[in-house]
C-alpha cells in the first residue's frame, strides 16, 4: 500500500490544481476562514500555524486576521507556489513563513515555538492516524491556545457525488472523509489532553455557486440559521483548547 504522505505529494505534483489556488473573489474560502478564525478567537496580534496549507488557498485570507502565519505542508511544490504568490502580492516573508513537514512524523520541538492558534482546512481526513497527529500538534499549542479544523461532514451525501464527478479528486485520496466523524475527533482531542469546544456545522453550497451568485450566499446564511438542517450541513468546525497550565 502506498504511503499516504507520498500519495499527497504525487497529488500536488501533477496538474495545475486551479481550484486550490488563492484567487480574488473566493467567497467560499473566505467564509471557511471567517468561521475558523472566529472559532479560534484570533486577533491582529496573533501568530498562527496553518497545517496542510497547500498552495495557500486559505492562507492569505487567514493572514488578514492575524499578525503572521507559519504555513506548513508536506509538498515542496505547493509551498514554493505559495511563496511565489506571497512575493507577487507584496507580502513580507516574515508574515508568512513556509515549513515543509509531514504531520504523521511531526515533532513540535522542531518548530522552535508554540502557537496561540493552529488551523487546518480539509487536512484531517487525509491523515493515516488523525488521533496521533492531534496529539503531536497539541505539543505545539501555547497554554490556553486553540486548534480548529474545517472538515467535510460525512453525513452530507453530496461529497460522494463530488468525489465521483470532480476530475481533480479521487477515491484513494478522499475516502478518509467518509470515515472521519466529529465524535472520533472530539475523543482524539481529549486523548491529547485538550478541552473539547463545541463542534459547529455550517455551509450549504459548493464554491461554483457561492463564488458566482449573491443569492446562493443569502440562501446559505438562511439555511444555517434554520437548526433543523444542521446535522446535514456540509462542513464541520472541530475545535479544542489547551488548558492554561499545560
N, C-alpha and C positions, 0 to 999 in steps of 0.2 A: 504494500500500500504506500502511496506517495506521502511524503512528509507534508502536513498541512501548510507549513510555512513556505515550502517550495512551490506548492500549488498557488499560493498567493503571489509569490514572486513571478511565476510564469504568467499569471493573470495580468499583472501590471506591466509585464514586459511586452505583451502583444496588444496591438490596436491602439487607437487614439484615446479611447475612453472619454469621449466628449461629455458624457453625462456626469462624469466625476470631476470635471474641471471647474474651478471657480469662474463665475461669469456675472455680468451685470444683470439685474432683473431676476435673480434667482430667489423668488419669494419663498419657494419651498424650502431651500436650505436656510434662509433667514429665519423662517418660522421654527424650524427644528432647533436652531441655535438659540433663538429667543427663549424657547421653553426650557432648554437645558441650562442656559445662563441664569434664568430665574430660579430654577431648581437648585443650582449650585450656590446662588446668592453672591455671585462675584460682582466686584466693583472695579472702578478705574485704577485702583491701586494694586490689584491682584496679579500674580504671575500664575499661569495655568499650564498644566501638562495635558496635551491632547494626544491620546494614543490612537493608532490606526489613522493618522492624519491623511494618508494617501497623497493625492495631488493638491490638497488644500481646499476642497470644495466648501468645507465648513470653517476652515481655519481663519480666513480673513474676516468673516462675519463675527467669529468669536473674539478676534483681536479688537474689534470695535468696542467690546465690553470689558476689556481688561488692559493692564499695563503692558504685559508681554506674554509670550507664548513659547513653550517648547513643543514643537510638532514632531512626534515620534512615529516611525513606521519601519517595516522590515524591507521595503522596496527602495533601493538607491535611486532607481529611475524616477519613481514618484516624488521623492524628496528633492531631487535635482530640478524637476519641473516646478515644484512648489517654490524653491529658491529663486528660480528664474522669474516666476510670476511676482514674487516679492520685490525683486530688483526692478522689474518693469513698472511696478506700481509706486516705486519710490519709498517703500517701507524699509526702515533701517534694519540691518541684520540683527542688532541686539534686541529688536522687538519680536522677531520670530527666529528662534534657533532650531535647526533641524537635527534630529538624532536618529540614526539607523539602529534599530534594535528589534529583536524577536521577543514578543511578550511571553512566549512559552518558556523562555530561558532568562527572563528579565531579572536583574539584580538591582534593587533600588539604590544600593550603595554606589553603583556605577554612575548615577546621575549627579551625585555630589550635592544634592539639595532635596528639600521636601517642599510640598506644594500645598497651598491653601485650597486648590481645586484641581481635580482630574476629570477630564471629559473624554467621551468616546462616542462615535456615531457609527452604528452598524458594524461593530467590531467583535462583540462577544460571541455571536453565533458562528464566527469563523474560527474560533479558538478550539484546539483539541481538548483543553481542560480549562474551562472558564473559571471554575472554582479555584484552581491553583493560581491562575493569573490574578484573580482578585486578591488572593492572599498576598501575592508578591507586590501588587500595586498598593495595598494597604500600608506597606512599609515606606511608601513614597509620600504619604499624606502627613501634613503637619498636624499637631494636636488641634482638634476641632474642625479639621478640614473635611471637605465633602467630595465624593466621587459620584458622577452621574453618567448614565449611558442611555442613548436612544437606540432602541431595538425594535424589530418587527413584532407585532402581536400575532402569534401563530394561529389565533382564533379567526383571524380575518382571511377569508378564502381567496381574496384577490391576489395574495402573494404567490400562491401556486400558479395562477394564470400568468403573473409577471415573469416568473422563472421560465415558464414554458414558452412565452412569446418574445421575450427580450433577447436579441442576439448576443448581447454583451453579458448575459448571465448564464450559468449552467447549474445543473443539479449538484454536481460534485462540489462546487464552491458554496452553494447557498442552502444545501439541505439542512445545515445546522440550525437554521431559523425555525424549523418545524419541530425541533427537539428542545428548544430553549423556552422555558416558562418563567414567568415572574416569580412564582413560588420557589423555584430552584435557585434563582439568582439571589433572592432575599435570604435563603438558607445559607448560600455561599458567603454573603456579606456577614452574617452572624458568625459563621465558622472562622472568618478572617478577623474577628474581634471588633467589628464595626456595628454601629447602631443603625438599624434599617429605618429609612424615611419612607413616607407613603409613596407608592407607585402611582404614576399618572398615566392615563390613556388619552390619546388625543389624535388629531388629524382626521382626514377623510379621503381627499382626492390625491391622485398622483401628480407629479410635477408638471406633466404635459398639460394639465388643466389649471392647476394653481398658478403656474407662471404665465399663462396666457389670458386668463379671464378673471376679472374682478368679481363676477357673480359667483365663481367657484369658491373664492376666498370667503365671501359673505355667507354662502350656504354652509361651508365648513365650520365657520365660527358658530352658526346657529345650531348645527348638529352637535358640536362639542358641548354646548350648554344643555342639551337635552340628555339627561343622565340615562335614559332608557337605552340609548345606543352605546353607552360607554364600554361594555365588555367586548364589542367588536371593532372599536376604533383601531386604526392600523398601527399606531406607534405606542411603545411603552417608554416611559421615562423611569429608569430604575436608579435609586439613589441610596447612599449610606454615608454616615458621618463617623469620623474617628473621634473617640472620646477625648475630652480636653486633656486628660492626664496621660494619653497614650505616648 
